[in-house]
Amino acid sequence: MIVVVCPGQGSQTPGFLEPWIADPQAKALLKTLSDAADVDLVKHGTVSDADTIRDTSIAQPLIVAAGILTLDALSESDHLAKSSGIAGHSVGEFTAAAGAGVLDATDAVRLVGIRGRAMADAAALIPTGMSAVIGGDESEILAKLDQLGLFPANYNGGGQLVVAGELAALATLAEEPPAGTRVIPLQVAGAFHTSYMLDAVETLREAAAEVNTNDPMKTLWTNKDGSVVAKGDTFRDLLVGQVSSPVRWDKCMDSFAAAGVSGIIEIAPAGALVGLAKRALKGVPTVAIKTPKDLVAARELIDSVA
């Protein structure tokens, strides 16, 4: 089984879409997605600086649009159809929804534009952030978070837990890390996937209620608990709820293993999820699609097991 995985916020870098839109067809698609998201994705994917594309309202549609460009390229050669499953990390679940046929690509990006703006608004209410905690004993880390009033946001597996909450508490965590851990502040402007995002949930729920869904055309896993979702409207509801609930990427990878995964392909902007897979799914071949040149390796991996 080949699983396509779709990255979340923080994977974008300045100019990363430049090689993609050298293809006129891809550039036309990106312009269409820009209109849907109400964000100039061509500009932000090519010339905007790191601080600009770190903005949640820009980063989220930019990442999903990049994934859709990759999926479109894989579809041209029928290689997306040959893959058996798909899953996304955080906002990458919207990319996965498009790849599985649950959402139309323009609907997915339109909802992500709304999601990004709503999460940015919610993050502006109280100074919050996120940090990665590497290593250590999970139970001890969770006890420390409870003590500081922090929350687990992303259970990433491979010995990585992303935590979120108020900046002062995160600073204390960095100064007094649990035994055997490293605490790395992340460049995100909010405590995503926690109760701090409840206002954004309601905004997204209203918008999502107007969107049509289809049942998945391939195996589709949810961040909620790593289970397979068979109904499109169920997955749409999960997309809304995950804004304020933890991402269980560890459970998604457990499910990949249980399903007999034989290869992982991470679509653009790739790197983070392949890195986690190499630690948690040792021995499983991986391909990170960062530029169109990487499509060759991805197609070869799919053909090798198809």
C-alpha positions in Angstrom: 0.0 0.0 0.0 1.3 3.4 -1.0 0.1 6.2 1.3 0.2 9.8 0.1 0.7 12.3 3.0 -0.1 16.0 3.0 1.9 18.4 5.2 0.6 21.1 7.5 1.6 24.6 8.5 5.2 25.4 9.0 6.4 23.5 5.9 6.4 26.5 3.6 9.5 28.4 2.5 10.0 31.5 0.5 9.7 31.0 -3.3 8.9 27.3 -3.0 6.2 27.4 -5.7 8.5 29.0 -8.3 9.5 25.7 -10.0 5.9 24.5 -10.0 4.4 27.4 -11.8 6.9 27.3 -14.6 4.3 25.0 -16.0 1.5 27.2 -17.5 -1.2 24.7 -16.6 0.0 24.7 -12.9 0.1 28.5 -12.9 -3.4 28.7 -14.2 -4.6 26.2 -11.5 -2.8 28.3 -8.8 -4.6 31.4 -10.0 -7.9 29.6 -9.8 -7.1 28.5 -6.3 -6.1 32.1 -5.4 -9.5 33.3 -6.4 -11.2 30.6 -4.3 -9.0 31.4 -1.2 -9.1 35.2 -1.7 -5.3 35.1 -1.3 -2.7 35.9 -4.0 -1.0 32.5 -3.9 1.1 33.2 -7.0 2.7 36.2 -5.3 3.1 34.5 -1.9 4.4 31.3 -3.3 7.1 33.1 -5.3 8.2 36.5 -4.0 6.9 37.0 -0.5 9.4 36.7 2.4 9.4 34.3 5.3 7.6 36.6 7.7 4.8 37.2 5.2 4.1 33.5 4.5 4.3 32.7 8.2 1.0 34.6 8.6 -1.6 31.9 9.3 -4.1 33.4 6.9 -1.5 33.1 4.1 0.4 30.0 5.1 -2.6 27.7 5.3 -4.1 28.2 1.8 -0.6 28.4 0.4 0.3 24.9 1.7 -3.0 23.3 0.6 -2.7 24.9 -2.9 0.9 23.5 -3.2 -0.4 20.1 -2.3 -3.2 20.3 -4.9 -0.7 21.3 -7.6 1.3 18.1 -6.7 -1.8 15.9 -6.7 -2.8 17.3 -10.0 0.6 16.5 -11.4 0.4 12.9 -10.1 -3.2 12.6 -11.5 -2.0 13.5 -15.1 0.0 10.2 -15.2 -2.7 8.2 -13.3 -0.2 7.7 -10.5 -2.5 9.3 -7.9 -5.2 6.7 -8.7 -2.6 3.9 -8.2 -1.9 5.0 -4.7 -4.0 3.2 -2.1 -4.5 5.8 0.7 -4.1 9.4 1.7 -3.9 11.4 5.0 -3.1 15.0 5.9 -1.5 16.6 9.0 -3.5 19.4 10.4 -4.5 21.8 7.6 -3.1 19.1 5.2 -6.3 17.2 5.9 -8.0 19.6 3.5 -5.5 18.6 0.8 -6.2 15.0 1.6 -9.9 15.6 1.3 -9.3 17.0 -2.2 -7.0 14.1 -3.1 -9.6 11.6 -1.9 -12.4 13.3 -3.8 -14.3 14.3 -0.6 -14.1 18.0 -1.5 -13.7 19.8 -4.8 -10.2 21.4 -4.9 -11.7 25.0 -5.0 -14.0 24.3 -2.1 -11.1 22.9 -0.1 -9.0 26.0 -0.7 -11.9 28.3 -0.1 -12.6 26.7 3.3 -8.9 26.8 4.2 -8.9 30.6 3.4 -11.7 31.0 5.8 -10.0 28.7 8.4 -6.8 30.6 8.2 -8.4 34.0 8.7 -10.5 32.7 11.6 -7.6 31.1 13.3 -5.5 34.2 12.9 -8.3 36.2 14.5 -8.6 33.8 17.4 -4.8 33.8 17.9 -4.9 37.6 18.1 -7.1 37.5 21.2 -4.4 36.2 23.6 -0.6 36.0 23.0 -0.1 32.2 22.5 2.2 30.0 20.6 3.6 26.5 20.2 6.8 24.5 20.9 8.0 21.1 19.9 9.1 18.8 22.7 11.6 16.2 21.5 12.3 13.1 23.5 11.5 12.3 27.1 8.7 10.2 28.7 5.2 11.2 27.4 3.4 10.8 30.7 6.0 13.0 32.4 5.7 15.6 29.7 1.9 15.6 29.9 2.1 16.1 33.7 4.4 19.1 33.2 2.0 20.6 30.7 -0.9 20.2 33.1 1.1 21.9 35.8 1.9 24.9 33.5 -1.6 25.2 31.9 -0.3 24.1 28.5 -1.9 21.6 26.1 -0.7 18.8 23.8 -1.5 19.9 20.2 0.3 17.5 17.8 1.2 14.0 18.8 3.6 13.6 15.9 5.1 10.2 16.8 8.8 9.5 16.5 9.4 11.1 20.0 8.0 14.4 19.1 5.1 16.2 20.8 4.0 19.8 19.9 2.5 21.7 22.8 0.6 25.0 22.8 -0.6 27.7 25.2 0.3 31.1 26.5 3.7 32.5 25.8 4.8 32.9 29.4 4.0 29.2 30.1 5.9 28.1 27.0 8.9 30.2 28.2 8.8 28.4 31.5 8.7 25.1 29.8 11.8 26.0 27.8 13.6 27.1 31.0 12.5 24.0 33.0 12.1 21.2 30.4 11.0 17.7 31.5 13.9 15.2 31.9 15.5 14.0 28.7 13.7 16.5 26.4 14.6 19.4 24.2 12.0 22.2 23.8 12.1 24.1 20.5 9.8 27.2 20.1 8.0 27.2 16.8 7.4 30.1 14.5 3.6 30.0 14.6 1.4 32.8 16.0 -1.2 30.9 18.0 -2.1 27.9 20.1 -3.6 25.8 17.3 -5.5 22.6 18.0 -6.5 23.8 21.5 -9.5 25.4 23.1 -8.0 28.8 22.2 -9.3 28.1 18.6 -13.0 27.5 19.5 -14.1 30.8 17.9 -12.5 29.6 14.7 -14.4 26.3 14.9 -17.7 28.1 14.8 -16.7 30.2 11.8 -15.5 27.2 9.8 -18.6 25.2 10.8 -20.9 27.7 9.2 -18.9 27.8 6.0 -18.5 24.0 5.8 -22.2 23.5 6.1 -22.7 25.0 2.6 -20.2 22.7 0.9 -21.1 19.5 -0.9 -19.1 16.3 -0.1 -18.5 12.9 -1.7 -17.5 9.7 -0.1 -13.7 9.0 -0.3 -12.4 7.3 -3.4 -9.5 5.8 -1.6 -8.6 5.0 2.0 -8.7 8.2 4.1 -7.5 8.5 7.7 -8.5 11.1 10.2 -6.2 13.1 12.6 -8.8 12.6 15.3 -7.8 9.0 16.1 -6.1 7.5 13.1 -9.2 5.7 12.0 -10.4 5.3 8.4 -13.4 7.5 7.4 -15.8 6.2 4.9 -18.3 9.0 4.6 -17.6 12.4 3.1 -19.9 14.4 5.4 -18.3 12.7 8.4 -14.8 13.8 7.2 -16.1 17.3 6.6 -17.3 17.5 10.3 -13.9 16.1 11.5 -12.1 18.8 9.5 -14.1 21.4 11.4 -13.5 19.9 14.8 -9.8 19.3 14.4 -9.2 23.1 14.5 -9.5 22.9 18.3 -8.6 19.3 19.0 -5.2 17.6 19.0 -3.6 16.1 15.9 -3.0 12.4 16.4 -0.4 11.8 13.6 1.1 9.1 15.8 -2.1 7.1 15.5 -2.3 7.8 11.7 1.2 6.3 11.3 0.2 3.3 13.5 -2.8 2.8 11.1 -0.5 3.0 8.1 1.6 0.2 9.6 -1.4 -1.9 10.4 -2.6 -1.5 6.8 0.7 -2.8 5.5 2.2 0.4 4.2 4.9 -0.3 1.6 5.7 3.4 0.7 5.1 6.9 1.9 5.0 9.8 -0.6 4.8 13.3 0.9 3.5 16.0 -1.4 4.7 19.6 -1.6 5.9 21.4 0.5 7.4 18.1 1.6 10.0 17.0 4.2 8.5 17.1 7.7 6.2 14.0 7.5 8.8 11.9 5.7 11.1 12.7 8.5 8.6 11.5 11.1 7.9 8.4 9.0 11.6 7.5 8.9 11.7 7.4 12.7 8.3 5.7 13.3 8.0 3.5 10.2 11.6 2.2 9.9 12.4 0.5 6.6 9.4 1.9 4.7 10.6 3.6 1.5 9.7 7.3 1.3 9.8 10.1 -1.3 9.5 13.8 -0.5 8.1 15.8 -3.4 9.6 19.3 -3.0 9.9 20.3 -6.7 8.5 18.8 -10.0 11.8 16.9 -10.4 10.8 14.7 -7.5 7.7 13.5 -9.3 9.9 11.0 -11.1 10.9 9.2 -7.9 7.3 9.3 -6.6 6.0 7.7 -9.8 8.7 5.0 -9.7 7.9 4.2 -6.1 4.2 3.8 -7.0 4.9 1.7 -10.0 7.2 -0.6 -8.0 4.3 -1.7 -5.8 1.3 -1.1 -8.0 
